[in-house]
Amino acid sequence: MSAPPVTLVRACLRDGAGGSPTAVVLEEAPLNLSDAERRRVPVEAGTSHAVYVRVRPGGTHEPPVVDLRFFTVEGELPACGHGTVAALAYLASRNGAPGPYRATLRTARRVFDGWSEPHGAHLAAAFDPGPVELREPTGAERALALSALGMEPGESGSDMRVAAMGRERLLVPVPHREALAALTPDLDRLRDACDRFGLLGAYVYSPPSPSGSLAARMFAPSIGVPEDIANANSSACLAAHLAGSGTAELTIDMGDALGSPATITAKAHPGSQGPRIQLGGTAQVDLEEREPRGALAANA
């Protein structure tokens, strides 16, 4: 196999800097990777996630149809919010036509709309991540997760939720940003707890300000990501949860603990089956494709 060309996209920038480095691979003939090779690309590219993109032309006056697959070193994910932002920005950078780039996006579970357009020196992207299911955590889920996060039983209050968007994850509130920054979870214990209950990870967040600004950290060792720089789908889950208390727009800061500040926007709109969320972020696309270093390149 020839080493696949990789484009690095920094998704969900904050004030034009930081963001989550994401490997984007355009899969077109004759490139046909195995899942094992897809798992190695983010490692060789030095990113936590990789998104694989296949583009098919749309019909007359119809947008292209884009198939997306998302991988970490541990395997395939059903969805990835910052990976979707990265893919949309990448496609818009290749489009060449003036105005917004629009596409019909397909994953293994759903079909949805996405769009991207220039935003100063960068690209803004947004999409509908789909419905969110929320439930109360069980006592065992709550106790094990809090213990692994290094939090006292009453520290998160009663507002913890399990949120599902393709896969369940915990939404865990803390009293303030200082408490969030001070977290030092036991990642081995958290992985064991998440594996036991089939959870993606724990998304811990501070209270929103009156303007909807807050901070969050996502710990997901079960998928090979000890801490995620930007987790957009979990931010959508939080937006759906907080919409019930009247907070319709969120600006969520992540990545500070990792030295790569990132920001995600989420807007909740009323829907017939619960809030509909629009996720967004800005991105920077590398102008040059790269070849993964290490094992994949050695096997070329």
C-alpha positions in Angstrom: 0.0 0.0 0.0 1.2 3.5 -0.8 1.2 5.8 2.2 -2.0 7.9 1.9 -1.7 11.6 1.5 -2.8 13.3 4.8 -4.0 16.9 5.1 -3.7 18.4 8.6 -6.7 20.5 9.6 -6.8 22.4 12.9 -10.5 22.3 13.8 -12.4 24.5 16.3 -9.8 27.3 16.5 -10.0 30.0 19.2 -9.4 33.5 17.9 -7.6 32.0 14.9 -5.1 29.9 17.0 -5.0 26.5 18.7 -7.6 24.0 17.7 -7.6 20.2 17.4 -5.2 18.8 14.8 -7.1 16.3 12.7 -5.8 14.1 9.9 -8.1 14.3 6.8 -7.6 11.6 4.1 -9.4 11.8 0.7 -10.2 8.2 -0.2 -10.5 8.0 -3.9 -9.5 5.2 -6.3 -7.1 3.5 -6.2 -6.7 4.2 -2.5 -8.5 1.6 -0.5 -7.4 1.3 3.1 -8.1 -1.4 5.5 -9.5 -0.5 9.0 -6.2 -1.5 10.5 -4.4 1.0 8.3 -7.1 3.7 9.1 -6.4 3.2 12.8 -2.6 3.8 12.2 -3.0 7.1 10.3 -3.8 9.3 13.3 -0.8 7.8 15.2 1.5 8.4 12.3 0.1 11.9 11.6 0.5 12.9 15.2 -3.3 13.5 15.8 -5.9 12.0 18.0 -8.4 11.4 15.2 -8.5 10.9 11.5 -11.5 11.4 9.1 -11.8 9.6 5.8 -13.7 11.4 3.0 -15.3 10.0 -0.1 -17.0 12.5 -2.4 -19.7 11.7 -5.0 -21.2 14.4 -7.3 -24.7 15.4 -6.5 -27.5 15.6 -9.0 -28.4 18.7 -11.0 -28.5 21.6 -8.6 -27.9 19.2 -5.7 -24.9 19.4 -3.4 -22.2 16.6 -3.5 -22.7 13.5 -1.3 -19.8 13.0 1.1 -19.2 9.8 3.0 -17.3 10.2 6.3 -15.6 7.7 8.5 -13.8 8.5 11.8 -11.0 6.6 13.4 -8.8 6.8 16.5 -6.0 4.3 17.3 -8.6 2.2 19.1 -11.0 1.8 16.2 -13.9 3.4 14.3 -16.2 6.0 15.8 -19.9 6.4 14.7 -19.5 10.1 14.7 -16.9 12.9 15.4 -17.9 16.5 15.6 -14.5 18.2 15.2 -13.7 15.6 12.5 -16.8 16.8 10.7 -15.8 20.4 11.0 -12.3 19.4 9.7 -13.8 17.5 6.7 -16.1 20.4 5.8 -13.3 23.0 5.9 -11.0 20.7 3.9 -13.6 20.2 1.2 -14.4 23.9 1.1 -10.7 24.7 0.7 -10.6 22.4 -2.4 -13.9 23.7 -3.9 -12.6 26.7 -5.7 -16.0 28.1 -6.3 -17.0 31.4 -4.7 -19.5 31.4 -1.8 -20.4 28.7 0.8 -19.6 25.1 0.2 -22.5 22.8 1.0 -22.7 19.0 1.1 -24.9 16.1 2.1 -22.9 14.2 4.6 -23.3 10.4 5.3 -22.0 8.3 8.1 -22.9 4.8 9.0 -25.9 5.9 11.0 -27.3 9.0 9.4 -27.5 11.5 6.5 -27.3 15.3 7.3 -26.4 18.7 5.9 -23.1 20.5 6.4 -21.6 23.7 5.1 -18.5 25.8 5.2 -17.4 29.3 4.1 -14.5 31.7 4.4 -14.2 33.4 7.8 -11.3 35.9 7.5 -8.1 33.9 6.9 -9.8 30.7 8.0 -12.9 28.6 7.2 -16.1 28.4 9.3 -18.0 25.2 9.3 -21.3 24.1 10.8 -23.6 21.1 10.7 -26.6 19.4 12.3 -25.2 16.6 14.5 -28.6 14.9 15.0 -30.9 14.1 17.9 -29.6 13.7 21.4 -31.0 11.3 23.9 -30.6 12.1 27.6 -31.2 10.1 30.8 -30.3 10.0 34.4 -27.1 8.0 35.2 -27.5 5.0 37.5 -26.0 5.1 40.9 -23.2 2.8 39.9 -22.4 4.9 36.8 -22.3 8.1 38.9 -20.2 6.6 41.7 -17.6 5.0 39.5 -17.2 7.9 37.2 -16.9 10.5 40.0 -14.4 8.4 41.8 -12.3 8.0 38.6 -12.4 11.7 38.0 -11.2 12.4 41.6 -14.5 14.1 42.6 -16.5 13.8 45.8 -20.0 12.2 45.5 -21.8 15.5 46.0 -19.4 17.7 44.0 -21.2 17.5 40.7 -24.7 18.1 42.2 -27.8 16.4 40.8 -27.4 17.6 37.2 -25.2 14.8 35.8 -26.6 13.2 32.7 -25.9 10.3 30.3 -26.2 11.7 26.7 -26.3 9.6 23.6 -25.4 10.7 20.1 -24.3 7.5 18.5 -22.7 6.4 21.8 -23.4 7.3 25.4 -21.2 9.6 27.4 -21.4 11.3 30.8 -22.0 15.0 31.1 -20.6 16.0 34.5 -21.0 19.5 35.9 -18.4 21.1 38.3 -19.0 24.3 40.4 -16.6 26.6 38.4 -13.8 26.8 35.9 -11.1 26.6 38.6 -12.5 23.2 39.7 -12.5 22.1 36.0 -8.9 23.1 35.5 -7.8 21.3 38.7 -9.1 17.9 37.7 -6.6 15.1 37.6 -8.6 12.0 36.7 -7.3 8.4 37.2 -7.4 7.5 33.5 -7.0 3.8 34.0 -9.9 3.7 36.4 -12.0 5.9 34.1 -11.3 3.6 31.2 -12.4 0.6 33.3 -15.6 2.4 34.3 -16.4 3.5 30.8 -15.7 0.1 29.4 -17.9 -1.5 32.1 -20.9 0.7 31.2 -20.2 1.1 27.4 -19.6 4.8 27.7 -17.5 6.9 25.3 -16.0 9.0 28.1 -16.7 11.8 30.6 -17.4 15.4 29.5 -16.9 17.7 32.4 -18.1 21.3 32.2 -18.4 24.6 34.2 -21.6 26.5 34.6 -22.5 28.8 31.7 -22.3 32.5 32.1 -25.4 34.6 31.3 -24.0 34.9 27.7 -23.7 31.1 27.4 -19.9 30.9 27.7 -18.4 28.0 29.6 -15.4 25.7 29.7 -15.3 21.9 29.3 -12.9 19.0 29.3 -13.5 15.6 27.6 -11.7 12.5 29.0 -12.1 9.4 26.7 -9.3 6.9 27.4 -11.6 4.0 26.1 -11.1 5.3 22.6 -7.4 6.0 23.0 -7.9 9.8 23.7 -6.9 10.5 27.3 -8.1 14.1 26.9 -9.7 15.5 23.8 -8.7 19.0 22.6 -12.2 19.7 21.2 -15.2 17.4 21.4 -18.0 18.9 19.4 -20.5 16.1 19.6 -20.4 16.1 23.4 -20.8 19.9 23.2 -24.0 19.2 21.2 -25.2 16.9 23.9 -24.6 19.6 26.5 -26.5 22.1 24.4 -29.5 19.8 24.2 -29.3 19.3 28.0 -29.0 23.0 28.8 -31.7 24.0 26.3 -34.2 22.6 28.8 -33.1 25.3 31.3 -33.4 28.1 28.8 -29.8 28.4 27.5 -30.1 28.3 23.7 -26.6 29.4 22.6 -23.3 28.1 24.0 -19.7 29.1 23.4 -17.5 26.3 24.8 -13.8 26.6 25.5 -11.8 23.4 25.5 -8.1 22.4 25.1 -6.6 24.9 27.6 -5.2 22.1 29.8 -3.4 20.7 26.7 -2.0 24.0 25.6 -4.1 24.1 22.4 -7.1 26.4 23.1 -10.2 25.5 21.1 -13.7 26.9 20.9 -17.0 25.3 19.7 -20.3 27.0 19.2 -23.7 25.2 19.7 -27.1 26.6 19.1 -30.3 24.9 20.2 -33.5 25.3 18.1 -37.0 23.9 19.1 -37.8 20.7 17.3 -40.7 18.3 17.3 -38.7 15.6 19.0 -36.6 17.8 21.3 -34.0 20.5 20.6 -32.2 20.6 17.2 -28.6 21.6 17.5 -26.3 23.4 15.1 -22.6 22.9 15.8 -19.9 25.1 14.5 -16.3 26.0 14.6 -13.5 27.6 12.5 -10.6 25.7 11.0 -7.3 26.2 9.4 -6.3 23.8 6.5 -2.7 23.0 5.7 -2.0 23.9 2.1 0.2 20.9 1.6 -0.6 17.2 1.9 1.7 15.2 4.1 2.7 11.6 4.2 2.4 9.8 7.5 5.7 9.1 9.2 6.7 5.8 10.6 5.0 2.4 10.0 2.6 3.3 7.2 5.3 5.1 5.2 7.7 2.2 5.8 5.2 -0.2 4.4 4.6 1.9 1.2 
